[in-house]
Amino acid sequence: MLSSLFGTWRHRPARSGPQEVKASRTAALVALLGAGRARWSGRDYASLAREGFARNAIAYRAVRLIGEAAASVPLVLMEGARELDEHPLLDLLARPNPRLTGTSLMEAVVSYLLVSGNAYVEGVAVDGRLRELHVLRPDRMRVVPGPDGWPEAFDYTLGGRTQRIAQASMVEGVDVPPILHLTAFNPLDDHYGFAPLEAAAQALDLHNSATAWNKALIDNAARPSGALVYGGAGVLSDEQFERLKDELESSFQGATNAGRPLLLEGGLDWRPLSMSPRDMDFEAARNGAAREIALAVGVPPLLLGIPGDNTYSNYAEANRALWRQSVLPLVKRVAEGLSCWLGPAWGEGLRLVPDLDQVEALSSERSDLWARVGAADFLSDEEKREAVGYGA
């Protein structure tokens, strides 16, 4: 035990000649330790995907919640005011390629927009006809601007090899480029979008650091860091210092040694160096960071189980806010992008619109609308159908 180690200090034989003392020339000065400079993670796609989506439960669940909700919204193909039940475009979107379904394509596009601010879809044509759609990773794509500033090609890099994809039309006679580039609004860049996770990058670092700090504290027997101060005569030899350090690491660190008493002899004193969890207000800071992450992505914190958020009176109201403010705007943006990109391949006037009647989360709003319109005696049946979004 430590007592046998510390006992060697009291029986050390006296040295002949002047005793060597380890001391710093600045030991007589008082060192005032201030907070160091904050170290933030990178703002590139790889850092956001790793520190946000892959290592943060709040960001992961928020992105998955919006992505899965957006993928569950059926898209209706309209030609003017007429709905088309069968069309090659609907077949292509239902099965974009042998490894991807229409639901998976929409989820991937929306998720990439949240994590990267950019989403790329590649079209593949055979004999001038569109056959497949593929979602490309944003970190592998680079915009190649033309002389007029508009993208004239895209570089796709994988495994050290780069392939340039020119924006020449895939379909003869109409303008259908092979790459669709969807972006979130970015006030600082002309070509690339701004990722919602980037706005929450500091909150992500704070939340991840708080989680890592809590894990390290548990691994260290829930004790804050500190220092062993030797107040005895003389100094520790290198051998005694190494033996003391090994004894502490093997017998008093780690969760398995939680609560084990520390026996100090030979003039040693334990002095804690860090603040307690109460002083740091650990849980409040962690929940505040989680709330910022959820709000940046567009998910009401109530839906993620974050305590302290009373913005919405109940879960159903928060769920409707999620759909109205986050999910549906993204679905409409993606649907419009696909319509403008793929529609000309089959003629003008084709539009993809979300079918809100099949969204279960909005059923209460739809029932209220039908009740109000149904009670309007001054409207004819045709006008009522038009008021609720149906044709004559």
C-alpha positions as CSV (number, residue, x, y, z in Angstrom):
1,M,0.0,0.0,0.0
2,L,0.9,3.7,0.0
3,S,2.0,3.5,3.6
4,S,5.0,1.3,2.8
5,L,5.9,3.7,0.0
6,F,5.6,6.8,2.1
7,G,7.6,5.2,4.9
8,T,10.8,5.2,2.7
9,W,10.8,9.0,2.8
10,R,11.3,9.1,6.6
11,H,14.3,6.8,6.7
12,R,16.3,8.1,3.8
13,P,20.1,8.2,4.7
14,A,21.7,11.7,4.7
15,R,23.7,12.6,1.7
16,S,27.2,13.8,1.9
17,G,27.8,17.3,0.5
18,P,25.1,19.8,-0.6
19,Q,21.7,18.4,-1.3
20,E,20.4,18.8,-4.8
21,V,17.0,20.4,-4.8
22,K,14.6,20.5,-7.7
23,A,13.2,24.0,-8.0
24,S,12.0,26.4,-10.6
25,R,13.4,29.9,-10.8
26,T,9.8,31.2,-11.0
27,A,8.6,29.2,-8.0
28,A,8.4,32.4,-5.8
29,L,5.9,34.0,-8.2
30,V,2.2,33.6,-8.0
31,A,0.6,32.0,-11.1
32,L,-2.8,33.2,-12.0
33,L,-4.5,30.6,-14.1
34,G,-7.3,31.9,-16.4
35,A,-9.6,30.2,-18.8
36,G,-7.9,29.0,-21.9
37,R,-9.1,29.8,-25.4
38,A,-12.0,27.7,-26.5
39,R,-11.2,25.0,-29.1
40,W,-14.0,24.6,-31.6
41,S,-14.5,21.8,-34.1
42,G,-14.3,22.4,-37.9
43,R,-17.1,23.7,-39.9
44,D,-16.6,21.4,-42.9
45,Y,-19.0,18.6,-43.9
46,A,-16.8,15.9,-42.3
47,S,-16.6,17.6,-38.9
48,L,-20.3,18.4,-38.9
49,A,-21.3,14.9,-39.8
50,R,-18.9,13.4,-37.3
51,E,-19.4,15.7,-34.3
52,G,-23.0,16.4,-35.0
53,F,-24.8,13.5,-36.7
54,A,-22.6,10.6,-35.6
55,R,-21.6,11.6,-32.1
56,N,-24.5,13.7,-30.8
57,A,-27.8,12.1,-29.9
58,I,-29.8,15.3,-30.1
59,A,-28.6,16.3,-33.6
60,Y,-28.9,12.7,-34.8
61,R,-32.5,12.3,-33.6
62,A,-33.4,15.8,-34.9
63,V,-32.1,15.1,-38.4
64,R,-33.6,11.6,-38.5
65,L,-37.0,13.0,-37.3
66,I,-37.2,15.5,-40.1
67,G,-35.8,13.2,-42.7
68,E,-38.1,10.3,-41.9
69,A,-41.1,12.6,-41.7
70,A,-40.3,14.2,-45.1
71,A,-39.9,10.8,-46.7
72,S,-43.4,9.7,-45.5
73,V,-45.1,12.5,-47.5
74,P,-46.5,11.2,-50.8
75,L,-45.8,13.3,-53.9
76,V,-48.6,13.9,-56.4
77,L,-47.9,14.6,-60.0
78,M,-50.0,17.4,-61.5
79,E,-50.4,18.5,-65.1
80,G,-52.0,21.9,-64.9
81,A,-55.0,21.4,-62.6
82,R,-55.3,17.6,-63.4
83,E,-53.8,14.9,-61.2
84,L,-52.0,12.1,-63.0
85,D,-52.3,8.7,-61.5
86,E,-49.8,7.0,-63.8
87,H,-46.7,8.5,-65.4
88,P,-43.1,7.4,-66.1
89,L,-41.9,10.2,-63.7
90,L,-43.9,8.7,-60.9
91,D,-42.4,5.2,-61.7
92,L,-38.9,6.7,-61.7
93,L,-39.4,8.4,-58.3
94,A,-41.0,5.3,-56.8
95,R,-37.9,3.2,-57.8
96,P,-35.0,5.6,-58.5
97,N,-32.5,2.7,-58.9
98,P,-32.2,-1.0,-57.9
99,R,-30.7,-0.1,-54.5
100,L,-32.9,2.8,-53.6
101,T,-36.6,3.4,-53.0
102,G,-38.4,6.7,-53.4
103,T,-38.7,7.0,-49.6
104,S,-35.0,6.5,-49.1
105,L,-34.2,9.1,-51.8
106,M,-36.3,11.7,-50.1
107,E,-34.9,11.0,-46.7
108,A,-31.3,11.1,-48.0
109,V,-31.8,14.4,-49.8
110,V,-33.5,16.1,-46.8
111,S,-30.9,14.8,-44.4
112,Y,-28.0,16.0,-46.6
113,L,-29.6,19.4,-46.7
114,L,-29.7,19.5,-42.9
115,V,-26.2,18.2,-42.3
116,S,-24.4,19.8,-45.3
117,G,-26.7,22.5,-46.7
118,N,-26.3,20.8,-50.1
119,A,-27.8,17.8,-51.7
120,Y,-26.9,16.4,-55.1
121,V,-28.9,14.0,-57.3
122,E,-27.5,12.4,-60.4
123,G,-29.7,11.4,-63.3
124,V,-28.7,8.5,-65.6
125,A,-30.2,8.3,-69.1
126,V,-30.1,5.4,-71.5
127,D,-30.8,6.1,-75.2
128,G,-32.0,9.6,-74.3
129,R,-34.5,8.4,-71.6
130,L,-34.1,8.8,-67.9
131,R,-33.7,5.5,-66.2
132,E,-32.1,6.0,-62.7
133,L,-31.5,8.6,-60.0
134,H,-28.6,8.5,-57.5
135,V,-28.0,10.6,-54.4
136,L,-24.3,11.7,-54.2
137,R,-22.4,12.6,-51.0
138,P,-21.9,16.4,-50.8
139,D,-18.3,16.2,-49.6
140,R,-17.3,14.4,-52.8
141,M,-18.8,17.1,-55.1
142,R,-17.3,20.4,-56.2
143,V,-18.9,23.1,-58.3
144,V,-17.1,24.2,-61.4
145,P,-18.3,27.7,-62.4
146,G,-18.4,28.7,-66.0
147,P,-17.4,32.1,-67.5
148,D,-20.8,33.6,-66.6
149,G,-20.6,32.4,-62.9
150,W,-23.2,29.6,-63.3
151,P,-22.1,26.0,-62.7
152,E,-21.1,24.4,-66.0
153,A,-19.9,21.1,-64.4
154,F,-19.4,19.2,-61.2
155,D,-16.3,17.4,-60.0
156,Y,-16.9,14.1,-58.2
157,T,-13.9,12.8,-56.3
158,L,-13.6,9.4,-54.8
159,G,-10.4,7.4,-53.9
160,G,-8.1,10.0,-55.2
161,R,-9.8,10.0,-58.7
162,T,-11.8,12.9,-60.0
163,Q,-14.5,12.7,-62.6
164,R,-15.9,15.8,-64.2
165,I,-19.7,15.7,-65.0
166,A,-20.6,18.4,-67.5
167,Q,-24.0,20.0,-67.2
168,A,-24.9,19.0,-70.8
169,S,-28.5,17.8,-71.3
170,M,-29.2,14.1,-71.0
171,V,-32.3,14.2,-73.1
172,E,-32.3,15.4,-76.7
173,G,-34.2,18.5,-77.4
174,V,-34.8,19.6,-73.8
175,D,-32.6,21.0,-71.0
176,V,-32.2,18.2,-68.4
177,P,-28.7,18.4,-66.9
178,P,-27.3,15.2,-65.2
179,I,-26.9,16.9,-61.8
180,L,-29.5,18.5,-59.6
181,H,-27.9,20.7,-56.9
182,L,-30.2,21.7,-54.0
183,T,-29.0,24.2,-51.5
184,A,-30.1,25.8,-48.3
185,F,-29.9,29.6,-48.3
186,N,-26.4,30.9,-47.7
187,P,-25.8,34.7,-47.5
188,L,-22.0,34.2,-47.8
189,D,-21.6,31.9,-50.8
190,D,-22.9,31.9,-54.4
191,H,-22.8,28.2,-55.0
192,Y,-22.9,26.2,-51.8
193,G,-25.7,26.1,-49.2
194,F,-25.4,26.8,-45.4
195,A,-26.0,23.8,-43.2
196,P,-28.4,24.2,-40.2
197,L,-25.9,22.1,-38.2
198,E,-23.2,24.7,-38.8
199,A,-25.4,27.3,-37.1
200,A,-25.5,24.9,-34.1
201,A,-21.7,24.0,-34.2
202,Q,-20.8,25.8,-31.0
203,A,-23.8,24.2,-29.2
204,L,-22.7,20.8,-30.6
205,D,-19.2,21.3,-29.2
206,L,-20.6,22.3,-25.8
207,H,-22.9,19.4,-25.6
208,N,-20.3,16.9,-26.7
209,S,-17.7,18.3,-24.3
210,A,-20.2,18.2,-21.4
211,T,-20.9,14.5,-22.2
212,A,-17.2,13.7,-22.5
213,W,-16.5,15.5,-19.2
214,N,-19.3,13.6,-17.4
215,K,-17.9,10.3,-18.8
216,A,-14.3,11.2,-17.6
217,L,-15.7,12.2,-14.2
218,I,-17.5,8.8,-13.9
219,D,-14.3,6.9,-15.0
220,N,-12.4,8.8,-12.3
221,A,-14.8,7.6,-9.6
222,A,-16.9,10.8,-9.9
223,R,-14.1,12.9,-8.3
224,P,-12.8,16.1,-9.8
225,S,-9.2,16.4,-10.8
226,G,-6.7,17.5,-8.2
227,A,-3.1,17.5,-7.1
228,L,-1.0,15.7,-4.4
229,V,1.1,18.3,-2.6
230,Y,4.2,17.0,-0.8
231,G,4.9,19.1,2.3
232,G,7.6,17.0,3.8
233,A,11.3,17.6,4.0
234,G,13.4,17.2,0.9
235,V,12.0,16.2,-2.4
236,L,10.7,13.0,-4.0
237,S,13.2,10.9,-6.0
238,D,12.3,9.9,-9.5
239,E,11.8,6.3,-8.4
240,Q,9.4,7.4,-5.6
241,F,7.5,9.7,-8.0
242,E,7.0,7.0,-10.6
243,R,5.9,4.5,-7.9
244,L,3.4,7.0,-6.5
245,K,2.0,7.7,-9.9
246,D,1.6,4.0,-10.7
247,E,-0.1,3.3,-7.4
248,L,-2.6,6.1,-8.0
249,E,-3.4,5.0,-11.5
250,S,-3.8,1.3,-10.7
251,S,-5.6,1.6,-7.3
252,F,-7.6,4.8,-7.3
253,Q,-8.6,5.7,-10.8
254,G,-11.5,4.2,-12.8
255,A,-15.1,3.4,-12.1
256,T,-14.2,0.1,-10.4
257,N,-12.3,2.0,-7.7
258,A,-15.1,4.4,-6.9
259,G,-15.3,5.2,-3.2
260,R,-11.9,3.6,-2.3
261,P,-10.3,5.7,0.4
262,L,-7.0,7.4,-0.3
263,L,-4.4,7.0,2.5
264,L,-2.0,9.9,2.6
265,E,1.3,9.8,4.6
266,G,4.7,11.4,4.6
267,G,3.4,15.0,4.3
268,L,1.1,14.5,1.3
269,D,-2.0,16.5,0.9
270,W,-4.8,16.3,-1.7
271,R,-6.0,19.6,-3.2
272,P,-8.8,19.6,-5.7
273,L,-8.2,21.8,-8.7
274,S,-11.4,21.9,-10.7
275,M,-14.9,23.2,-10.0
276,S,-17.7,20.9,-8.9
277,P,-20.6,19.9,-11.1
278,R,-22.8,22.2,-9.0
279,D,-20.4,25.2,-9.7
280,M,-20.4,24.5,-13.4
281,D,-24.2,24.1,-13.5
282,F,-23.6,21.1,-15.6
283,E,-27.1,19.9,-16.5
284,A,-28.4,23.4,-17.2
285,A,-25.6,24.1,-19.7
286,R,-26.0,20.7,-21.3
287,N,-29.8,21.1,-21.7
288,G,-29.3,24.7,-23.0
289,A,-26.9,23.4,-25.7
290,A,-29.3,20.6,-26.6
291,R,-32.1,23.1,-27.0
292,E,-30.0,25.3,-29.4
293,I,-29.2,22.2,-31.5
294,A,-32.9,21.3,-31.8
295,L,-34.0,24.8,-32.7
296,A,-31.2,25.2,-35.3
297,V,-32.3,22.0,-37.1
298,G,-36.0,23.0,-36.8
299,V,-37.3,20.5,-34.2
300,P,-39.3,21.7,-31.2
301,P,-37.3,20.6,-28.1
302,L,-40.4,19.1,-26.5
303,L,-40.3,16.3,-29.2
304,L,-36.8,15.4,-28.2
305,G,-37.5,15.1,-24.4
306,I,-35.4,18.2,-23.5
307,P,-36.5,19.5,-20.1
308,G,-37.3,23.1,-19.4
309,D,-39.1,23.9,-22.7
310,N,-42.7,25.1,-22.3
311,T,-43.2,26.8,-25.6
312,Y,-45.9,24.4,-26.7
313,S,-48.9,23.4,-24.5
314,N,-48.8,19.8,-25.5
315,Y,-47.1,17.2,-27.7
316,A,-49.6,17.4,-30.5
317,E,-49.1,21.1,-30.9
318,A,-45.4,20.7,-31.0
319,N,-45.7,18.0,-33.6
320,R,-47.9,20.2,-35.9
321,A,-45.3,22.9,-35.5
322,L,-42.6,20.5,-36.7
323,W,-44.6,19.6,-39.8
324,R,-45.7,23.1,-40.7
325,Q,-42.4,25.0,-40.0
326,S,-39.8,22.4,-40.9
327,V,-40.9,19.2,-42.7
328,L,-43.4,20.6,-45.3
329,P,-41.2,23.5,-46.4
330,L,-38.3,21.1,-47.1
331,V,-40.6,18.7,-48.9
332,K,-42.0,21.5,-51.1
333,R,-38.5,22.7,-51.9
334,V,-37.3,19.2,-52.9
335,A,-40.5,18.6,-54.9
336,E,-40.1,21.9,-56.8
337,G,-36.5,21.1,-57.5
338,L,-37.3,17.7,-58.9
339,S,-40.2,19.1,-61.0
340,C,-38.0,21.8,-62.6
341,W,-35.2,19.3,-63.2
342,L,-37.1,16.2,-64.5
343,G,-40.4,17.7,-65.7
344,P,-39.1,19.0,-69.1
345,A,-38.1,15.4,-70.0
346,W,-41.8,14.6,-70.4
347,G,-43.2,18.0,-71.4
348,E,-44.1,21.3,-69.8
349,G,-46.6,21.8,-67.0
350,L,-45.7,18.9,-64.8
351,R,-45.5,19.6,-61.1
352,L,-44.7,17.5,-58.1
353,V,-46.7,18.6,-55.0
354,P,-47.0,17.0,-51.5
355,D,-50.3,15.3,-50.8
356,L,-51.2,16.8,-47.4
357,D,-54.4,14.8,-47.1
358,Q,-52.3,11.7,-46.4
359,V,-50.3,13.4,-43.6
360,E,-51.6,11.9,-40.4
361,A,-50.1,14.6,-38.2
362,L,-52.3,17.3,-40.0
363,S,-55.5,15.3,-39.7
364,S,-56.9,17.6,-37.0
365,E,-56.3,20.7,-39.1
366,R,-58.0,19.1,-42.1
367,S,-61.0,18.1,-40.0
368,D,-61.4,21.7,-38.7
369,L,-61.2,23.0,-42.2
370,W,-63.8,20.6,-43.5
371,A,-66.1,21.5,-40.6
372,R,-65.8,25.3,-41.3
373,V,-66.3,24.9,-45.0
374,G,-69.2,22.4,-44.6
375,A,-71.0,24.9,-42.3
376,A,-70.7,27.7,-44.9
377,D,-74.3,27.6,-46.3
378,F,-73.5,30.5,-48.7
379,L,-71.1,28.2,-50.7
380,S,-72.1,25.7,-53.3
381,D,-70.8,22.1,-53.3
382,E,-68.4,23.0,-56.1
383,E,-67.0,26.0,-54.2
384,K,-66.6,23.9,-51.1
385,R,-64.6,21.3,-52.9
386,E,-62.4,24.0,-54.4
387,A,-61.9,25.6,-50.9
388,V,-60.6,22.4,-49.5
389,G,-58.3,21.7,-52.4
390,Y,-60.4,19.3,-54.5
391,G,-61.4,19.7,-58.1
392,A,-64.9,20.0,-59.4
